[in-house]
């Protein structure tokens, strides 16, 4: 079964849930029981023993990697702000 990432727009708790493709519907936050949002992330294929495990791994620790991480943080914070404003 796939592993899905969720984040709560109220308390900002992030967590993972393993569930089947057929399961749907809202997922309550384990902390505050508010409805959460699915966070989409990069995935990697397992089984490799060498080389980067995800496309971003080759940038870890480099100036470009820090820039990409900062850009991702800005994007997530903007989405969270938009969600809070809608509620």
PDB file with SEQRES, HELIX, SHEET and CRYST1 records, atoms N, CA, C and O in Angstrom:
SEQRES   1 A   87  UNK UNK UNK UNK UNK UNK UNK UNK UNK UNK UNK UNK UNK          
SEQRES   2 A   87  UNK UNK UNK UNK UNK UNK UNK UNK UNK UNK UNK UNK UNK          
SEQRES   3 A   87  UNK UNK UNK UNK UNK UNK UNK UNK UNK UNK UNK UNK UNK          
SEQRES   4 A   87  UNK UNK UNK UNK UNK UNK UNK UNK UNK UNK UNK UNK UNK          
SEQRES   5 A   87  UNK UNK UNK UNK UNK UNK UNK UNK UNK UNK UNK UNK UNK          
SEQRES   6 A   87  UNK UNK UNK UNK UNK UNK UNK UNK UNK UNK UNK UNK UNK          
SEQRES   7 A   87  UNK UNK UNK UNK UNK UNK UNK UNK UNK                          
HELIX    1 AA1 UNK A   57  UNK A   59  5                                   3    
HELIX    2 AA2 UNK A   63  UNK A   86  1                                  24    
SHEET    1 AA1 3 UNK A  14  UNK A  19  0                                        
SHEET    2 AA1 3 UNK A   2  UNK A   8 -1                                        
SHEET    3 AA1 3 UNK A  36  UNK A  39 -1                                        
CRYST1    1.000    1.000    1.000  90.00  90.00  90.00 P 1           1          
ATOM      1  N   UNK A   1       0.837  -1.179   0.000  1.00  0.00           N  
ATOM      2  CA  UNK A   1       0.000   0.000   0.000  1.00  0.00           C  
ATOM      3  C   UNK A   1       0.885   1.246   0.000  1.00  0.00           C  
ATOM      4  O   UNK A   1       1.953   1.261   0.612  1.00  0.00           O  
ATOM      5  N   UNK A   2       0.431   2.279  -0.687  1.00  0.00           N  
ATOM      6  CA  UNK A   2       1.212   3.517  -0.739  1.00  0.00           C  
ATOM      7  C   UNK A   2       1.191   4.266   0.590  1.00  0.00           C  
ATOM      8  O   UNK A   2       0.274   4.120   1.398  1.00  0.00           O  
ATOM      9  N   UNK A   3       2.206   5.050   0.783  1.00  0.00           N  
ATOM     10  CA  UNK A   3       2.343   5.896   1.963  1.00  0.00           C  
ATOM     11  C   UNK A   3       2.029   7.328   1.544  1.00  0.00           C  
ATOM     12  O   UNK A   3       2.637   7.851   0.610  1.00  0.00           O  
ATOM     13  N   UNK A   4       1.083   7.963   2.230  1.00  0.00           N  
ATOM     14  CA  UNK A   4       0.668   9.322   1.895  1.00  0.00           C  
ATOM     15  C   UNK A   4       1.058  10.282   3.008  1.00  0.00           C  
ATOM     16  O   UNK A   4       0.967   9.948   4.189  1.00  0.00           O  
ATOM     17  N   UNK A   5       1.492  11.479   2.622  1.00  0.00           N  
ATOM     18  CA  UNK A   5       1.837  12.530   3.576  1.00  0.00           C  
ATOM     19  C   UNK A   5       0.664  13.489   3.698  1.00  0.00           C  
ATOM     20  O   UNK A   5       0.037  13.853   2.702  1.00  0.00           O  
ATOM     21  N   UNK A   6       0.373  13.894   4.934  1.00  0.00           N  
ATOM     22  CA  UNK A   6      -0.695  14.844   5.200  1.00  0.00           C  
ATOM     23  C   UNK A   6      -0.180  15.944   6.116  1.00  0.00           C  
ATOM     24  O   UNK A   6       0.778  15.750   6.864  1.00  0.00           O  
ATOM     25  N   UNK A   7      -0.826  17.096   6.046  1.00  0.00           N  
ATOM     26  CA  UNK A   7      -0.490  18.212   6.929  1.00  0.00           C  
ATOM     27  C   UNK A   7      -1.789  18.890   7.351  1.00  0.00           C  
ATOM     28  O   UNK A   7      -2.701  19.079   6.546  1.00  0.00           O  
ATOM     29  N   UNK A   8      -1.851  19.246   8.617  1.00  0.00           N  
ATOM     30  CA  UNK A   8      -3.034  19.898   9.165  1.00  0.00           C  
ATOM     31  C   UNK A   8      -2.904  21.413   8.998  1.00  0.00           C  
ATOM     32  O   UNK A   8      -1.903  21.989   9.422  1.00  0.00           O  
ATOM     33  N   UNK A   9      -3.894  22.068   8.391  1.00  0.00           N  
ATOM     34  CA  UNK A   9      -3.819  23.519   8.227  1.00  0.00           C  
ATOM     35  C   UNK A   9      -4.041  24.281   9.537  1.00  0.00           C  
ATOM     36  O   UNK A   9      -3.688  25.457   9.634  1.00  0.00           O  
ATOM     37  N   UNK A  10      -4.619  23.624  10.540  1.00  0.00           N  
ATOM     38  CA  UNK A  10      -4.865  24.326  11.801  1.00  0.00           C  
ATOM     39  C   UNK A  10      -3.670  24.267  12.742  1.00  0.00           C  
ATOM     40  O   UNK A  10      -3.190  25.303  13.203  1.00  0.00           O  
ATOM     41  N   UNK A  11      -3.188  23.065  13.030  1.00  0.00           N  
ATOM     42  CA  UNK A  11      -2.064  22.943  13.980  1.00  0.00           C  
ATOM     43  C   UNK A  11      -0.729  22.689  13.284  1.00  0.00           C  
ATOM     44  O   UNK A  11       0.308  22.624  13.944  1.00  0.00           O  
ATOM     45  N   UNK A  12      -0.744  22.546  11.954  1.00  0.00           N  
ATOM     46  CA  UNK A  12       0.443  22.337  11.115  1.00  0.00           C  
ATOM     47  C   UNK A  12       1.188  21.037  11.409  1.00  0.00           C  
ATOM     48  O   UNK A  12       2.370  20.903  11.090  1.00  0.00           O  
ATOM     49  N   UNK A  13       0.493  20.089  12.013  1.00  0.00           N  
ATOM     50  CA  UNK A  13       1.081  18.771  12.267  1.00  0.00           C  
ATOM     51  C   UNK A  13       1.207  18.024  10.938  1.00  0.00           C  
ATOM     52  O   UNK A  13       0.254  17.981  10.160  1.00  0.00           O  
ATOM     53  N   UNK A  14       2.370  17.440  10.676  1.00  0.00           N  
ATOM     54  CA  UNK A  14       2.603  16.646   9.469  1.00  0.00           C  
ATOM     55  C   UNK A  14       2.734  15.176   9.873  1.00  0.00           C  
ATOM     56  O   UNK A  14       3.367  14.848  10.876  1.00  0.00           O  
ATOM     57  N   UNK A  15       2.121  14.299   9.071  1.00  0.00           N  
ATOM     58  CA  UNK A  15       2.163  12.881   9.395  1.00  0.00           C  
ATOM     59  C   UNK A  15       1.968  12.061   8.123  1.00  0.00           C  
ATOM     60  O   UNK A  15       1.605  12.595   7.075  1.00  0.00           O  
ATOM     61  N   UNK A  16       2.217  10.748   8.231  1.00  0.00           N  
ATOM     62  CA  UNK A  16       2.090   9.830   7.115  1.00  0.00           C  
ATOM     63  C   UNK A  16       1.038   8.779   7.439  1.00  0.00           C  
ATOM     64  O   UNK A  16       0.866   8.377   8.590  1.00  0.00           O  
ATOM     65  N   UNK A  17       0.338   8.344   6.394  1.00  0.00           N  
ATOM     66  CA  UNK A  17      -0.636   7.260   6.538  1.00  0.00           C  
ATOM     67  C   UNK A  17      -0.438   6.292   5.382  1.00  0.00           C  
ATOM     68  O   UNK A  17      -0.275   6.698   4.232  1.00  0.00           O  
ATOM     69  N   UNK A  18      -0.453   5.019   5.705  1.00  0.00           N  
ATOM     70  CA  UNK A  18      -0.389   3.978   4.682  1.00  0.00           C  
ATOM     71  C   UNK A  18      -1.816   3.511   4.435  1.00  0.00           C  
ATOM     72  O   UNK A  18      -2.472   2.996   5.341  1.00  0.00           O  
ATOM     73  N   UNK A  19      -2.298   3.691   3.198  1.00  0.00           N  
ATOM     74  CA  UNK A  19      -3.647   3.247   2.867  1.00  0.00           C  
ATOM     75  C   UNK A  19      -3.729   2.910   1.390  1.00  0.00           C  
ATOM     76  O   UNK A  19      -2.895   3.339   0.593  1.00  0.00           O  
ATOM     77  N   UNK A  20      -4.745   2.136   1.036  1.00  0.00           N  
ATOM     78  CA  UNK A  20      -4.865   1.667  -0.342  1.00  0.00           C  
ATOM     79  C   UNK A  20      -5.360   2.785  -1.253  1.00  0.00           C  
ATOM     80  O   UNK A  20      -5.851   3.814  -0.789  1.00  0.00           O  
ATOM     81  N   UNK A  21      -5.222   2.565  -2.553  1.00  0.00           N  
ATOM     82  CA  UNK A  21      -5.688   3.536  -3.538  1.00  0.00           C  
ATOM     83  C   UNK A  21      -7.196   3.738  -3.444  1.00  0.00           C  
ATOM     84  O   UNK A  21      -7.694   4.837  -3.687  1.00  0.00           O  
ATOM     85  N   UNK A  22      -7.919   2.685  -3.092  1.00  0.00           N  
ATOM     86  CA  UNK A  22      -9.378   2.773  -3.063  1.00  0.00           C  
ATOM     87  C   UNK A  22      -9.913   3.549  -1.862  1.00  0.00           C  
ATOM     88  O   UNK A  22     -11.041   4.040  -1.891  1.00  0.00           O  
ATOM     89  N   UNK A  23      -9.107   3.661  -0.808  1.00  0.00           N  
ATOM     90  CA  UNK A  23      -9.548   4.437   0.347  1.00  0.00           C  
ATOM     91  C   UNK A  23      -9.523   5.909  -0.025  1.00  0.00           C  
ATOM     92  O   UNK A  23      -8.565   6.390  -0.630  1.00  0.00           O  
ATOM     93  N   UNK A  24     -10.548   6.599   0.329  1.00  0.00           N  
ATOM     94  CA  UNK A  24     -10.608   8.021   0.020  1.00  0.00           C  
ATOM     95  C   UNK A  24     -11.266   8.761   1.160  1.00  0.00           C  
ATOM     96  O   UNK A  24     -11.491   8.213   2.240  1.00  0.00           O  
ATOM     97  N   UNK A  25     -11.564   9.994   0.902  1.00  0.00           N  
ATOM     98  CA  UNK A  25     -12.235  10.791   1.908  1.00  0.00           C  
ATOM     99  C   UNK A  25     -11.272  11.532   2.805  1.00  0.00           C  
ATOM    100  O   UNK A  25     -10.057  11.358   2.719  1.00  0.00           O  
ATOM    101  N   UNK A  26     -11.829  12.359   3.665  1.00  0.00           N  
ATOM    102  CA  UNK A  26     -10.990  13.190   4.532  1.00  0.00           C  
ATOM    103  C   UNK A  26     -10.236  12.368   5.567  1.00  0.00           C  
ATOM    104  O   UNK A  26     -10.692  11.309   5.999  1.00  0.00           O  
ATOM    105  N   UNK A  27      -9.083  12.877   5.949  1.00  0.00           N  
ATOM    106  CA  UNK A  27      -8.259  12.251   6.972  1.00  0.00           C  
ATOM    107  C   UNK A  27      -8.170  13.234   8.141  1.00  0.00           C  
ATOM    108  O   UNK A  27      -7.673  14.346   7.962  1.00  0.00           O  
ATOM    109  N   UNK A  28      -8.638  12.854   9.327  1.00  0.00           N  
ATOM    110  CA  UNK A  28      -8.563  13.767  10.467  1.00  0.00           C  
ATOM    111  C   UNK A  28      -7.144  13.843  11.036  1.00  0.00           C  
ATOM    112  O   UNK A  28      -6.392  12.869  11.015  1.00  0.00           O  
ATOM    113  N   UNK A  29      -6.810  15.010  11.537  1.00  0.00           N  
ATOM    114  CA  UNK A  29      -5.510  15.211  12.180  1.00  0.00           C  
ATOM    115  C   UNK A  29      -5.476  14.424  13.488  1.00  0.00           C  
ATOM    116  O   UNK A  29      -6.422  14.506  14.271  1.00  0.00           O  
ATOM    117  N   UNK A  30      -4.411  13.665  13.743  1.00  0.00           N  
ATOM    118  CA  UNK A  30      -4.338  12.911  14.997  1.00  0.00           C  
ATOM    119  C   UNK A  30      -4.194  13.822  16.218  1.00  0.00           C  
ATOM    120  O   UNK A  30      -4.468  13.396  17.340  1.00  0.00           O  
ATOM    121  N   UNK A  31      -3.764  15.076  16.012  1.00  0.00           N  
ATOM    122  CA  UNK A  31      -3.605  16.002  17.141  1.00  0.00           C  
ATOM    123  C   UNK A  31      -4.883  16.740  17.487  1.00  0.00           C  
ATOM    124  O   UNK A  31      -5.309  16.744  18.642  1.00  0.00           O  
ATOM    125  N   UNK A  32      -5.511  17.379  16.471  1.00  0.00           N  
ATOM    126  CA  UNK A  32      -6.650  18.259  16.744  1.00  0.00           C  
ATOM    127  C   UNK A  32      -7.940  17.814  16.067  1.00  0.00           C  
ATOM    128  O   UNK A  32      -8.969  18.467  16.237  1.00  0.00           O  
ATOM    129  N   UNK A  33      -7.918  16.733  15.311  1.00  0.00           N  
ATOM    130  CA  UNK A  33      -9.082  16.164  14.619  1.00  0.00           C  
ATOM    131  C   UNK A  33      -9.613  17.029  13.475  1.00  0.00           C  
ATOM    132  O   UNK A  33     -10.684  16.732  12.945  1.00  0.00           O  
ATOM    133  N   UNK A  34      -8.906  18.084  13.078  1.00  0.00           N  
ATOM    134  CA  UNK A  34      -9.311  18.909  11.940  1.00  0.00           C  
ATOM    135  C   UNK A  34      -9.063  18.135  10.644  1.00  0.00           C  
ATOM    136  O   UNK A  34      -8.243  17.218  10.612  1.00  0.00           O  
ATOM    137  N   UNK A  35      -9.765  18.504   9.589  1.00  0.00           N  
ATOM    138  CA  UNK A  35      -9.559  17.868   8.292  1.00  0.00           C  
ATOM    139  C   UNK A  35      -8.202  18.285   7.740  1.00  0.00           C  
ATOM    140  O   UNK A  35      -7.848  19.463   7.788  1.00  0.00           O  
ATOM    141  N   UNK A  36      -7.453  17.341   7.226  1.00  0.00           N  
ATOM    142  CA  UNK A  36      -6.098  17.607   6.745  1.00  0.00           C  
ATOM    143  C   UNK A  36      -6.046  17.645   5.228  1.00  0.00           C  
ATOM    144  O   UNK A  36      -7.019  17.323   4.546  1.00  0.00           O  
ATOM    145  N   UNK A  37      -4.910  18.038   4.724  1.00  0.00           N  
ATOM    146  CA  UNK A  37      -4.667  18.083   3.286  1.00  0.00           C  
ATOM    147  C   UNK A  37      -3.521  17.159   2.941  1.00  0.00           C  
ATOM    148  O   UNK A  37      -2.551  17.037   3.690  1.00  0.00           O  
ATOM    149  N   UNK A  38      -3.645  16.508   1.792  1.00  0.00           N  
ATOM    150  CA  UNK A  38      -2.574  15.643   1.336  1.00  0.00           C  
ATOM    151  C   UNK A  38      -1.453  16.498   0.782  1.00  0.00           C  
ATOM    152  O   UNK A  38      -1.694  17.439   0.025  1.00  0.00           O  
ATOM    153  N   UNK A  39      -0.224  16.170   1.161  1.00  0.00           N  
ATOM    154  CA  UNK A  39       0.960  16.869   0.679  1.00  0.00           C  
ATOM    155  C   UNK A  39       1.619  15.970  -0.355  1.00  0.00           C  
ATOM    156  O   UNK A  39       1.929  14.813  -0.070  1.00  0.00           O  
ATOM    157  N   UNK A  40       1.829  16.487  -1.529  1.00  0.00           N  
ATOM    158  CA  UNK A  40       2.453  15.702  -2.591  1.00  0.00           C  
ATOM    159  C   UNK A  40       3.956  15.878  -2.513  1.00  0.00           C  
ATOM    160  O   UNK A  40       4.451  16.990  -2.335  1.00  0.00           O  
ATOM    161  N   UNK A  41       4.669  14.791  -2.646  1.00  0.00           N  
ATOM    162  CA  UNK A  41       6.116  14.836  -2.506  1.00  0.00           C  
ATOM    163  C   UNK A  41       6.775  13.978  -3.576  1.00  0.00           C  
ATOM    164  O   UNK A  41       6.119  13.200  -4.269  1.00  0.00           O  
ATOM    165  N   UNK A  42       8.071  14.138  -3.691  1.00  0.00           N  
ATOM    166  CA  UNK A  42       8.864  13.355  -4.631  1.00  0.00           C  
ATOM    167  C   UNK A  42       9.017  11.955  -4.059  1.00  0.00           C  
ATOM    168  O   UNK A  42       9.197  11.788  -2.852  1.00  0.00           O  
ATOM    169  N   UNK A  43       8.946  10.966  -4.909  1.00  0.00           N  
ATOM    170  CA  UNK A  43       9.148   9.602  -4.450  1.00  0.00           C  
ATOM    171  C   UNK A  43      10.355   9.017  -5.157  1.00  0.00           C  
ATOM    172  O   UNK A  43      10.821   9.544  -6.167  1.00  0.00           O  
ATOM    173  N   UNK A  44      10.849   7.928  -4.613  1.00  0.00           N  
ATOM    174  CA  UNK A  44      11.969   7.254  -5.255  1.00  0.00           C  
ATOM    175  C   UNK A  44      11.652   5.774  -5.356  1.00  0.00           C  
ATOM    176  O   UNK A  44      10.818   5.253  -4.615  1.00  0.00           O  
ATOM    177  N   UNK A  45      12.320   5.103  -6.276  1.00  0.00           N  
ATOM    178  CA  UNK A  45      12.168   3.676  -6.424  1.00  0.00           C  
ATOM    179  C   UNK A  45      13.197   3.002  -5.543  1.00  0.00           C  
ATOM    180  O   UNK A  45      14.366   3.388  -5.551  1.00  0.00           O  
ATOM    181  N   UNK A  46      12.789   2.018  -4.794  1.00  0.00           N  
ATOM    182  CA  UNK A  46      13.704   1.311  -3.906  1.00  0.00           C  
ATOM    183  C   UNK A  46      14.553   0.312  -4.657  1.00  0.00           C  
ATOM    184  O   UNK A  46      14.350   0.063  -5.845  1.00  0.00           O  
ATOM    185  N   UNK A  47      15.506  -0.254  -3.946  1.00  0.00           N  
ATOM    186  CA  UNK A  47      16.294  -1.320  -4.511  1.00  0.00           C  
ATOM    187  C   UNK A  47      17.641  -0.894  -5.065  1.00  0.00           C  
ATOM    188  O   UNK A  47      18.460  -1.750  -5.401  1.00  0.00           O  
ATOM    189  N   UNK A  48      17.892   0.384  -5.169  1.00  0.00           N  
ATOM    190  CA  UNK A  48      19.198   0.811  -5.674  1.00  0.00           C  
ATOM    191  C   UNK A  48      20.202   0.807  -4.528  1.00  0.00           C  
ATOM    192  O   UNK A  48      19.866   1.160  -3.398  1.00  0.00           O  
ATOM    193  N   UNK A  49      21.419   0.411  -4.823  1.00  0.00           N  
ATOM    194  CA  UNK A  49      22.438   0.374  -3.781  1.00  0.00           C  
ATOM    195  C   UNK A  49      23.459   1.476  -3.940  1.00  0.00           C  
ATOM    196  O   UNK A  49      24.261   1.705  -3.035  1.00  0.00           O  
ATOM    197  N   UNK A  50      23.449   2.164  -5.070  1.00  0.00           N  
ATOM    198  CA  UNK A  50      24.386   3.260  -5.254  1.00  0.00           C  
ATOM    199  C   UNK A  50      23.692   4.377  -6.015  1.00  0.00           C  
ATOM    200  O   UNK A  50      22.655   4.164  -6.643  1.00  0.00           O  
ATOM    201  N   UNK A  51      24.263   5.548  -5.955  1.00  0.00           N  
ATOM    202  CA  UNK A  51      23.678   6.694  -6.640  1.00  0.00           C  
ATOM    203  C   UNK A  51      22.629   7.368  -5.783  1.00  0.00           C  
ATOM    204  O   UNK A  51      22.242   6.851  -4.735  1.00  0.00           O  
ATOM    205  N   UNK A  52      22.174   8.519  -6.230  1.00  0.00           N  
ATOM    206  CA  UNK A  52      21.173   9.248  -5.449  1.00  0.00           C  
ATOM    207  C   UNK A  52      19.854   8.483  -5.386  1.00  0.00           C  
ATOM    208  O   UNK A  52      19.455   7.842  -6.358  1.00  0.00           O  
ATOM    209  N   UNK A  53      19.187   8.552  -4.254  1.00  0.00           N  
ATOM    210  CA  UNK A  53      17.923   7.846  -4.068  1.00  0.00           C  
ATOM    211  C   UNK A  53      16.734   8.647  -4.575  1.00  0.00           C  
ATOM    212  O   UNK A  53      15.684   8.066  -4.850  1.00  0.00           O  
ATOM    213  N   UNK A  54      16.864   9.941  -4.704  1.00  0.00           N  
ATOM    214  CA  UNK A  54      15.820  10.766  -5.289  1.00  0.00           C  
ATOM    215  C   UNK A  54      16.497  11.818  -6.154  1.00  0.00           C  
ATOM    216  O   UNK A  54      17.700  12.036  -6.016  1.00  0.00           O  
ATOM    217  N   UNK A  55      15.763  12.471  -7.035  1.00  0.00           N  
ATOM    218  CA  UNK A  55      16.391  13.477  -7.891  1.00  0.00           C  
ATOM    219  C   UNK A  55      17.059  14.600  -7.114  1.00  0.00           C  
ATOM    220  O   UNK A  55      18.027  15.190  -7.597  1.00  0.00           O  
ATOM    221  N   UNK A  56      16.559  14.909  -5.914  1.00  0.00           N  
ATOM    222  CA  UNK A  56      17.119  16.013  -5.144  1.00  0.00           C  
ATOM    223  C   UNK A  56      18.346  15.618  -4.321  1.00  0.00           C  
ATOM    224  O   UNK A  56      19.077  16.494  -3.859  1.00  0.00           O  
ATOM    225  N   UNK A  57      18.588  14.318  -4.129  1.00  0.00           N  
ATOM    226  CA  UNK A  57      19.707  13.881  -3.290  1.00  0.00           C  
ATOM    227  C   UNK A  57      21.059  14.389  -3.780  1.00  0.00           C  
ATOM    228  O   UNK A  57      21.953  14.647  -2.975  1.00  0.00           O  
ATOM    229  N   UNK A  58      21.209  14.532  -5.070  1.00  0.00           N  
ATOM    230  CA  UNK A  58      22.507  14.962  -5.586  1.00  0.00           C  
ATOM    231  C   UNK A  58      22.819  16.412  -5.213  1.00  0.00           C  
ATOM    232  O   UNK A  58      23.965  16.849  -5.314  1.00  0.00           O  
ATOM    233  N   UNK A  59      21.789  17.160  -4.778  1.00  0.00           N  
ATOM    234  CA  UNK A  59      21.994  18.557  -4.399  1.00  0.00           C  
ATOM    235  C   UNK A  59      22.152  18.759  -2.892  1.00  0.00           C  
ATOM    236  O   UNK A  59      22.434  19.874  -2.452  1.00  0.00           O  
ATOM    237  N   UNK A  60      21.977  17.711  -2.097  1.00  0.00           N  
ATOM    238  CA  UNK A  60      22.064  17.862  -0.641  1.00  0.00           C  
ATOM    239  C   UNK A  60      23.413  18.442  -0.241  1.00  0.00           C  
ATOM    240  O   UNK A  60      24.460  17.993  -0.708  1.00  0.00           O  
ATOM    241  N   UNK A  61      23.374  19.437   0.621  1.00  0.00           N  
ATOM    242  CA  UNK A  61      24.600  20.049   1.125  1.00  0.00           C  
ATOM    243  C   UNK A  61      25.209  21.080   0.207  1.00  0.00           C  
ATOM    244  O   UNK A  61      26.138  21.782   0.606  1.00  0.00           O  
ATOM    245  N   UNK A  62      24.718  21.193  -1.006  1.00  0.00           N  
ATOM    246  CA  UNK A  62      25.274  22.167  -1.945  1.00  0.00           C  
ATOM    247  C   UNK A  62      24.487  23.469  -1.863  1.00  0.00           C  
ATOM    248  O   UNK A  62      23.365  23.474  -1.356  1.00  0.00           O  
ATOM    249  N   UNK A  63      25.046  24.570  -2.348  1.00  0.00           N  
ATOM    250  CA  UNK A  63      24.295  25.833  -2.368  1.00  0.00           C  
ATOM    251  C   UNK A  63      22.981  25.704  -3.143  1.00  0.00           C  
ATOM    252  O   UNK A  63      21.966  26.273  -2.742  1.00  0.00           O  
ATOM    253  N   UNK A  64      23.000  24.963  -4.240  1.00  0.00           N  
ATOM    254  CA  UNK A  64      21.773  24.792  -5.024  1.00  0.00           C  
ATOM    255  C   UNK A  64      20.744  23.991  -4.228  1.00  0.00           C  
ATOM    256  O   UNK A  64      19.551  24.289  -4.295  1.00  0.00           O  
ATOM    257  N   UNK A  65      21.180  22.990  -3.483  1.00  0.00           N  
ATOM    258  CA  UNK A  65      20.261  22.204  -2.656  1.00  0.00           C  
ATOM    259  C   UNK A  65      19.595  23.060  -1.598  1.00  0.00           C  
ATOM    260  O   UNK A  65      18.400  22.920  -1.338  1.00  0.00           O  
ATOM    261  N   UNK A  66      20.369  23.947  -0.988  1.00  0.00           N  
ATOM    262  CA  UNK A  66      19.799  24.860   0.010  1.00  0.00           C  
ATOM    263  C   UNK A  66      18.797  25.802  -0.640  1.00  0.00           C  
ATOM    264  O   UNK A  66      17.769  26.128  -0.047  1.00  0.00           O  
ATOM    265  N   UNK A  67      19.094  26.235  -1.850  1.00  0.00           N  
ATOM    266  CA  UNK A  67      18.175  27.115  -2.576  1.00  0.00           C  
ATOM    267  C   UNK A  67      16.875  26.372  -2.887  1.00  0.00           C  
ATOM    268  O   UNK A  67      15.793  26.928  -2.701  1.00  0.00           O  
ATOM    269  N   UNK A  68      16.963  25.125  -3.356  1.00  0.00           N  
ATOM    270  CA  UNK A  68      15.772  24.337  -3.655  1.00  0.00           C  
ATOM    271  C   UNK A  68      14.947  24.091  -2.389  1.00  0.00           C  
ATOM    272  O   UNK A  68      13.719  24.170  -2.419  1.00  0.00           O  
ATOM    273  N   UNK A  69      15.626  23.794  -1.279  1.00  0.00           N  
ATOM    274  CA  UNK A  69      14.910  23.560  -0.021  1.00  0.00           C  
ATOM    275  C   UNK A  69      14.184  24.825   0.428  1.00  0.00           C  
ATOM    276  O   UNK A  69      13.050  24.755   0.902  1.00  0.00           O  
ATOM    277  N   UNK A  70      14.824  25.968   0.284  1.00  0.00           N  
ATOM    278  CA  UNK A  70      14.189  27.234   0.655  1.00  0.00           C  
ATOM    279  C   UNK A  70      12.981  27.519  -0.229  1.00  0.00           C  
ATOM    280  O   UNK A  70      11.951  27.984   0.258  1.00  0.00           O  
ATOM    281  N   UNK A  71      13.103  27.244  -1.522  1.00  0.00           N  
ATOM    282  CA  UNK A  71      11.973  27.456  -2.437  1.00  0.00           C  
ATOM    283  C   UNK A  71      10.807  26.537  -2.084  1.00  0.00           C  
ATOM    284  O   UNK A  71       9.649  26.951  -2.147  1.00  0.00           O  
ATOM    285  N   UNK A  72      11.104  25.302  -1.716  1.00  0.00           N  
ATOM    286  CA  UNK A  72      10.050  24.366  -1.329  1.00  0.00           C  
ATOM    287  C   UNK A  72       9.356  24.836  -0.053  1.00  0.00           C  
ATOM    288  O   UNK A  72       8.133  24.745   0.057  1.00  0.00           O  
ATOM    289  N   UNK A  73      10.130  25.337   0.910  1.00  0.00           N  
ATOM    290  CA  UNK A  73       9.545  25.855   2.145  1.00  0.00           C  
ATOM    291  C   UNK A  73       8.618  27.029   1.864  1.00  0.00           C  
ATOM    292  O   UNK A  73       7.539  27.120   2.449  1.00  0.00           O  
ATOM    293  N   UNK A  74       9.024  27.917   0.984  1.00  0.00           N  
ATOM    294  CA  UNK A  74       8.191  29.072   0.630  1.00  0.00           C  
ATOM    295  C   UNK A  74       6.882  28.600   0.006  1.00  0.00           C  
ATOM    296  O   UNK A  74       5.814  29.118   0.333  1.00  0.00           O  
ATOM    297  N   UNK A  75       6.960  27.622  -0.889  1.00  0.00           N  
ATOM    298  CA  UNK A  75       5.760  27.116  -1.558  1.00  0.00           C  
ATOM    299  C   UNK A  75       4.803  26.467  -0.554  1.00  0.00           C  
ATOM    300  O   UNK A  75       3.598  26.712  -0.603  1.00  0.00           O  
ATOM    301  N   UNK A  76       5.327  25.648   0.349  1.00  0.00           N  
ATOM    302  CA  UNK A  76       4.483  24.990   1.350  1.00  0.00           C  
ATOM    303  C   UNK A  76       3.853  26.027   2.268  1.00  0.00           C  
ATOM    304  O   UNK A  76       2.666  25.931   2.582  1.00  0.00           O  
ATOM    305  N   UNK A  77       4.622  27.013   2.701  1.00  0.00           N  
ATOM    306  CA  UNK A  77       4.077  28.043   3.584  1.00  0.00           C  
ATOM    307  C   UNK A  77       2.993  28.849   2.892  1.00  0.00           C  
ATOM    308  O   UNK A  77       2.012  29.231   3.530  1.00  0.00           O  
ATOM    309  N   UNK A  78       3.147  29.115   1.601  1.00  0.00           N  
ATOM    310  CA  UNK A  78       2.124  29.862   0.862  1.00  0.00           C  
ATOM    311  C   UNK A  78       0.832  29.053   0.776  1.00  0.00           C  
ATOM    312  O   UNK A  78      -0.256  29.593   0.972  1.00  0.00           O  
ATOM    313  N   UNK A  79       0.950  27.777   0.488  1.00  0.00           N  
ATOM    314  CA  UNK A  79      -0.240  26.921   0.407  1.00  0.00           C  
ATOM    315  C   UNK A  79      -0.934  26.861   1.768  1.00  0.00           C  
ATOM    316  O   UNK A  79      -2.159  26.963   1.842  1.00  0.00           O  
ATOM    317  N   UNK A  80      -0.169  26.697   2.835  1.00  0.00           N  
ATOM    318  CA  UNK A  80      -0.757  26.635   4.170  1.00  0.00           C  
ATOM    319  C   UNK A  80      -1.460  27.944   4.518  1.00  0.00           C  
ATOM    320  O   UNK A  80      -2.534  27.926   5.120  1.00  0.00           O  
ATOM    321  N   UNK A  81      -0.875  29.066   4.150  1.00  0.00           N  
ATOM    322  CA  UNK A  81      -1.481  30.378   4.402  1.00  0.00           C  
ATOM    323  C   UNK A  81      -2.796  30.506   3.625  1.00  0.00           C  
ATOM    324  O   UNK A  81      -3.798  30.972   4.167  1.00  0.00           O  
ATOM    325  N   UNK A  82      -2.789  30.094   2.365  1.00  0.00           N  
ATOM    326  CA  UNK A  82      -4.003  30.146   1.537  1.00  0.00           C  
ATOM    327  C   UNK A  82      -5.117  29.280   2.139  1.00  0.00           C  
ATOM    328  O   UNK A  82      -6.282  29.676   2.141  1.00  0.00           O  
ATOM    329  N   UNK A  83      -4.758  28.123   2.637  1.00  0.00           N  
ATOM    330  CA  UNK A  83      -5.738  27.221   3.224  1.00  0.00           C  
ATOM    331  C   UNK A  83      -6.344  27.840   4.485  1.00  0.00           C  
ATOM    332  O   UNK A  83      -7.556  27.785   4.692  1.00  0.00           O  
ATOM    333  N   UNK A  84      -5.499  28.420   5.315  1.00  0.00           N  
ATOM    334  CA  UNK A  84      -5.999  29.045   6.551  1.00  0.00           C  
ATOM    335  C   UNK A  84      -6.925  30.202   6.236  1.00  0.00           C  
ATOM    336  O   UNK A  84      -7.919  30.402   6.933  1.00  0.00           O  
ATOM    337  N   UNK A  85      -6.617  30.971   5.194  1.00  0.00           N  
ATOM    338  CA  UNK A  85      -7.453  32.105   4.817  1.00  0.00           C  
ATOM    339  C   UNK A  85      -8.818  31.656   4.314  1.00  0.00           C  
ATOM    340  O   UNK A  85      -9.807  32.363   4.507  1.00  0.00           O  
ATOM    341  N   UNK A  86      -8.887  30.505   3.679  1.00  0.00           N  
ATOM    342  CA  UNK A  86     -10.166  29.986   3.174  1.00  0.00           C  
ATOM    343  C   UNK A  86     -11.061  29.506   4.309  1.00  0.00           C  
ATOM    344  O   UNK A  86     -12.286  29.584   4.221  1.00  0.00           O  
ATOM    345  N   UNK A  87     -10.442  29.011   5.370  1.00  0.00           N  
ATOM    346  CA  UNK A  87     -11.233  28.479   6.493  1.00  0.00           C  
ATOM    347  C   UNK A  87     -11.604  29.588   7.361  1.00  0.00           C  
ATOM    348  O   UNK A  87     -12.274  29.381   8.373  1.00  0.00           O  
TER     349      UNK A  87                                                      
END                                                                             
